[in-house]
Amino acid sequence: MSRNIKVLNVLLDDRIGGAQVRILSIARDLKKRGVEYLLTMPYGNGWSFEYARREGITVYQCGLGTPHFIRDIRSTFANVRYLINFIPSVLSLIRIIKKEDIDVVHLNGLLSLQGALAALLTRKKVVWHLYGTLYPEFLIRILRPFIRLTADRVINISKGTREYYLRGTGIADIIIHEPVDIRVFDPDVINESQRSALKKELGVAKDDFVIGSVGNITWVKGYENLIEAMSVLKKKNNRMKLLIVGKILKTQMGYYKRLKGLTSSFGLEENIYFTGMREDIPNILSIIDLFVLPSLAEGTPISILEAMAMEIPVIASRVGGIPELIIDGVTGILIKSAAPSEIVEAVIHLFERPYKRRNMGKMARRVVREDFSLEGCVFSHEKLYKNFKKRLEF
């Protein structure tokens, strides 16, 4: 009897994000199908490590990291640390690959160079999973030949990221959308007493109109534009409340303080709530009437798909792969990034049309079920890895 295919996922961030959610979501079902996931991630106390351990996934920590492109003293120290740890982290990955007899190294993110080198030196199959649209063009041009050299298969999460990373290269890839487990993100699972208790905990009144956004507190999310929009929306209706749900990153404390300052300057302390990191995202979404994500850059944010699965219409920036998630005017509204006035217009339009919100929400869940299901994502990964296994056995 042949053993499971062993896949080492290399993560450069120990915080919960799209890649981490995807890996943790599909690991259990893949194992039932003969594919075992192992993880390696940076040292730290991010939640990904604890979640993975709870799921029974083998996790290794080593000196992984990424370079920073912001010019400040914190980034300078981070870049020095990255350079110092680069070779030791490659050697650590080589030891893990050999110890665990890994078949496939699955790299997550453009800058997973240590994992690529370790796989190249141990002659392992490489899957390079690309997401996000943040990196400068010069860096992408530099790394494209390296991707071509090392990757046996490239995955993109959307047509937008394919264009962003591989434009004009001729590098073959497949698109696997980020998944949502609609069994967990199901509005019918949350009962009214749970909703009432959560509203009471967060200080939200029964008749408040709740706008929500989920994502780590980082400048990429463009939250300042949402806060500015709230200053106008409050004048339209003071019962509008905004929940910003996400971890306050140490590297983004300056940005968080800026957001809090804006909230105070607009007199919105009673209208905006920063909840911090929450584990009960389905419950949080169940009390939200409208989801808004005003990102400046994105791949395909899973928070949008989770909101859609919970039958919530979404207002989001027309950046990265977001237009591939939202059918404009049908499941939500697409807006320009960094445009508070467009947020205001879209929110008021849907606020005044509850029937349209309900229809959009129903259609949104249908789209997630048909195009972004967990089952489909698991099947695509299983097929990819087992094709590798056939070649290895041959």
Secondary structure, 3 states (H helix, E strand, C coil): CCCCEEEEEECCCCCCCHHHHHHHHHHHHHHHCCEEEEEEEECCCCHHHHHHHHCCCEEEEECCCCCCCCCCHHHHHHHHHHHHHHHHHHHHHHHHHHHHCCCEEEEECCCCHHHHHHHHHHCCEEEEEECCCCCCHHHHHHHHHHHHHHCCEEEECCHHHHHHHHCCCCCCEEECCCCECCCCCCHHHCCHHHHHHHHHHHCCCCCCEEEEEECCECHHHCHHHHHHHHHHHHHHCCCEEEEEECCECHHHHHHHHHHHHHHHHCCCCCCEEEEECCCCHHHHHHCCCEEEECCCCCCCCHHHHHHHHCCCCEEEECCCCHHHCCCECCCEEEECCCCHHHHHHHHHHHHCCHHHHHHHHHHHHHHHHHHCEHHHHHHHHHHHHHHHHHHHHC
